Amino acid sequence: MESRMMKVLRKINLYFEKYEYAMATATMGITTLVTVAQVITRYGFNHPLTWPEEFSTLLMVWMTFAGAGYLLKKRMHIEIDFFTNYLPKKWQKVIDLLVYFLMFCFCLVAAWGAYKLQAFQSRHYTVALHIPKNYFSLPVLIAGVSMCLYLIFAFIKGLTELLHPEREEKESEAPKLTESIY
């Protein structure tokens, strides 16, 4: 039986996951198109555009942080578990909780730093695109908040499984539809 708070966190995380996937996919495609356009105008017409490098950099930042949030939710980040695999399941779960906590702290600091930069950077503009520079740190803020929410969800879920292993056994009998923590 899942609590109301966990259901809300699950829905919020699923929303962010869909946003992050769409954003990472779209920015990757747009970056490719902009780069191809730059190559064509530079070498085909001998008239390079001034804005593609700046725009591609902006899109790369958005793609990186949207992808990082998406991959965290799918548990697809690199994980070195050689030693922890030899530990009993209970200790593996304890280490998972510690890792969730440390990642939460890191994401919180990153999001807070990006938040503090917003006001300062919004007064400064890029050279080619003439857009506020805070657009470059905004994805860090969004991804940091998204990952913090997910890590809270994962921590509570992991703690519940650690303290009430009988619940996990009942749930493990049900067929799994996805590899993610949802």
N, C-alpha and C positions, 0 to 999 in steps of 0.2 A: 504494500500500500504506500503510494508515494504522497508526500505532503503537498499542500497547496503551493508553498514556496518553491519546492523542487519542480513542480509543473510549470510555474511561471518562469523559472530559470531555464528550464528545458526549451520552452517556446522562444524566449529571448535568444538563447544560443542558436536555435535552429534558424531564426530570422537572420542573425549575424552571419551564420554559416552560408546561407543562400546569397546574402549580399557580398560576402567576401569572395565566393566562387565566381559570381557574375562580374565583380570588379576586377579580379585577377585575370579572368579570361578576356574581358573587354579591353583592358589596358594592354595586355600582351598583343592582341590583334591590332589595336590602334598604333602601338609602337612600331609594329612591323610595317604597317602601311605608311606611316610617317617616314620611316627610315628608307623605304623603297622610293618614296616621292623625293626625298633628299638626294638619293643616288641618281635618280633620273634627271632631276633639274641640274645637278652639279656636273655630271659627265655627259648627259645627253644634250642639254641645252647650254652648257657652260655658264649657267646663271644660278649659283647656289642660293637656297633660301636662308634667311637669317634665324628663323625660330625653331627648326626641327630638333637641334641638339638640346636646347633648353626644355622643349616640350617632351622629348623622349626621356630626359632625365626625370622630369616631374612624373611622367607615367610609370617609369621604372620604380620610383619610390612608392607610388600607390600600389603597384603590382606586388612589390616585395612584402609590404606590410599586410595587404589583404590576403596574399598567399600564406604568410606566416600564421595568421589567425585561422585560416581554413585548415591548414595542415595540422595545427595544434588540436583542433576539434576532431580531426580524423585520426589522430595519434600517428601521424606519418613523419614527424620530425625524427632526426637521427637519435637513436637511443643506444647507449652502451650498457648492455645488461649482462655481460659475460659473468661477472662475479655474483650479481644478485640472483641470477637463475639457479645458483647452487644453494640459495637460502630457502628456508621453509616459506610456504605461501604467506603466513602471517607476517613475517619480516619483510617480505617483498612488498606487501601492502603498506607497511609502516614506512618503508623507503619511498614508495610512491607518494604517500602523504607529505613526507618531507620535501620531495621534489616539487610537488604541487605548491607547497607553501613558498619555497624559494623562487619558483617561477612567478608566483603571484607578486612577491616583493619586487622582483625585477621589473615586471610589467607595470606595476603601480608607480615605481620610480620613473620609468620611461614615459608613462602617460602624464605624470605630474610635470616632468621636465618639458614635454611638448606643450602642455597647457600653459605653462609659464612663458614659453616662447611666443605664443599666439599674439599677444598684445604688441610685443616689440616688433615681431616680423611683419605684422599686418601694416605697419607704417612704411615699410620698404618694398620696392617693386623690382621685378626682374628686368633685365636690360632688353631682351628681345620681345617677350610676350607682354610686358607691362602689367603683370598680375602680382598681387601681394605674395611676398616670400613665405608667408605662413602656410600657403598651400603645400609647401614641401614638408612641413612638420605636422600638418593636420592628420595624415594617415597614421603617424606614430601615436597620436592621441586616440584616434578611433580604434586602432588595433589594440592598443594597450587596454582600453576600457573593455573591448570585446573579449580579449584573452583573460582579463581579470574576472569577468563574469563567468566565463567558462571554467576557470580554475576554482572558483568558489563552488560551482556546481560539482566539479570532479572531486574536490576535497570532501564535500559533504557526502557524496555518493560513496567514495572510498572509505570514509570514516564509518558510515552506516554499515558497509559490508564487513569492515573489520570488527565492529562491536556486535553485529548481529549476523554471524555467518549462516545461520539457519535460513534467513531471508534469501541469501544468495543462492543457496541450494535449490529452493523452490523456484526461483527465477531462472536458474540454469536449465531446468527441465523444459522450459518453453523454447521453441525454435528461435534462433537468432536471425534477424533480418539484415543487420549491418555490422560492420566491424567497429564502428565508432562507439563511444561511451554511451550514446543515447540508447 
